[in-house]
Amino acid sequence: MYIDSSSYPLVRMSYERDKAQPMDRLLADFSALLDRGQAFVFYSDGDMSQQEHSPEERKQVVLWMKARRSELKSLVRAQVHAEPDAKKREQAQALAQMFGKAWGYPLLVVESKERAWALARDVLSEQVSD
């Protein structure tokens, strides 16, 4: 997985294995996004089921999540994930409820990158106007 914040506050997250960053780098990038203090939305693509993490990495993530919980809930409006494969999309949607409870923000699953980008913009603009 990697994070590209060049379109901030719309932040691309990709699950492409060939572009994967080490966990400490990912968490540092994620922390930098939270440190901006401004609401943002992730839009993502790639096969979420391919993510493999060691027990040590999972522990690192859990500790980081606990430390940044309030910021995650208040600043990350959603993650909008593009999954063109209907079966994988259904599996991702089943994961969405547990994901929201764990991360503190919703996971929304759509059929295309274009739809993910559009929905991410919509989610962000809804939150700005509230």
Salt bridges, closest charged atoms under 4 A:
GLU16 OE2 - ARG12 NH2 3.31
GLU16 OE1 - LYS19 NZ 3.87
ASP29 OD1 - ARG25 NE 3.23
ASP35 OD1 - ARG68 NH2 2.66
ASP45 OD2 - ARG12 NH2 2.89
ASP47 OD2 - LYS88 NZ 3.15
GLU52 OE2 - ARG17 NH2 3.33
GLU57 OE1 - HIS53 ND1 3.60
GLU71 OE1 - ARG68 NE 2.61
